[in-house]
Amino acid sequence: MTDGVHLLALAGVLFGAVAQSATGMGFSLLAAPALVLYLGPQQGVATTVVLATLSSALPFLRDGRHARPREVLRLLVPTLLCTPLIALALRGVDTRWLAPAAGAGVVVGVCVLASGVRWKWLRRPQGAVAAGAASALLNVVGGVGGPPIGLYAAHADWEPAVTRGNLHSFFIVQNCATALAVGIALPGPSELVALALGTACGMLLAPRVPTKTLRTAVLAVSLLGGIGLVGGAV
């Protein structure tokens, strides 16, 4: 059973890295549920945020020049302010509730992203604050801070290269801050190999696979992963 869950975790890391390098998001959505199931809530989240940081590092070298610092900062400020406060508030929380909470966050976030819902207020300053704060909460609880930021990006109408550049910039900083808040867990060699292979494949596939197609697959697998995390943790 443990070997099977470990293989599932490695698959999540592999395909998460493919999605992250090709689209700018998706690593935590795919990898976090399986890593939390394999390593437990605290260790799984800590490992996820370290791997998530690494998953954006190499793609950032390719897409970082397209990032818009002002728009990235608009999201980062509330995220960085909320992350340590949320981590402190949750420090005494029974960890048995963290896994299903993370799974529920994934399911809700994926459903919102997939529905195509558009809210005008997300284009306003309070929309960036809400997205950044919600991302901080989900990242601390389950290492899955992507859905609120993805929803914001969908409303921003950024060009594909700008989207990837902004998302990689945001997630590198956010995941570093989250790692400092929840603790740093070094991934094993097998996780690092899966990450490297996935990143290389994603960067090769990025110009060839339509982003919409890959994003649809990411959302579908993420939904199943979130449901499995809730069911496996309760």
ABEGO torsion letter per residue (X at the ends): XAAAAAAAAAAAAAAAAAAAAAAGBGAAAAAAAAAAAAAEAAAAAAAAAAAAAAAAAAAAAAAAAABBAAAAAAAAAAAAAAAAAAAAAAAABBAAAAAAAAAAAAAAAAAAAAAGBBBAAAABAAAAAAAAAAAAAAAAAAGBAAAAAAAAAAAAGBBAAAAAAAAAAAAAAAAAAAAAAAEBBBBBAAAAAAAAAAAAAAAAAAAABBAAAAAAAAAAAAAAAAAAAAAAAX
